[in-house]
Amino acid sequence: MKFEIKKSNDRISELNTLLRKAFEAKSSGEITDEQFAILVSEFDRETNELKSKITDLDKKLGISDDRGQNAAKKFAALCKKHAGLSELTYENLHELINRILVHELDEENILKIEIYYPYLGRIPNAGKPVEVYYTAPRLKSVVRVIVG
């Protein structure tokens, strides 16, 4: 959605530039008053449509941000509930984690693991996934495990 908003704003800037050029063309006599009026009308129509689209997208973006904040609050409450755990039980684990996706080992001996949490889904690790190395006796090599 943010990309669509940027694209629409860029188009509005482009339309403003075209409007200035049309005004210059009218002033220099390159186009008639009637042609200029048609161009202005079209530029105004498209600009108003784009502004309306931007407003709608902003509202939707605000709604999705609210949902994200609500999900974060719910997950925080869940974490607070389990903050004093001394032992991780099957039940606790299933409350705190929805799913763990383990990918196949690739050619470079990298094993990728994704963890999905309640309310939030998968949380990217800000571009820095957690990496662990372990020796896999069956493979007779070191495996790099990436969680993120």
Phi, psi and omega in degrees: 000321181297324178295318179296322178295315179297316180299318179294317178297321177297319179294322178298317177298319179297318178296322177297320177296316179297323178296317177299317179295321178296321178296317178297319179296322178293317181297325181272358178085009179290330177231157181278168176299322181294315178297318178299316180298320179296315179299314179300317180300315179293317179298317179297316180300310182294320179298316179296320177298316180294320178296321178295317179299317179298317179299314178298316180295321177300318179297314180298320179296321177297319178296315181294326175297320178298317179298319180297318179293321179296317179297318180297320179296318179297317180293322178298319178297320178296318178295320179298321179301323184257013185298326184268017182296135174254344181217136179269114180260169178304315182294315179299315181301317181289339174281327185269338182227128178281314185200149174238122182254118180252117180279166177288152177296130181269183184297335182266017182058041176250129179247116181263137180231131177244136180246130180249128185254155176298143177071331187253333186077212180277132179253116176293148183270047177050038178080357180236085179293155178283129181242138178226141176248139174215154179271125180259102184302321182296326179269348182056043178202171177270135179249134176264119181257126179246118177254122180167000000 
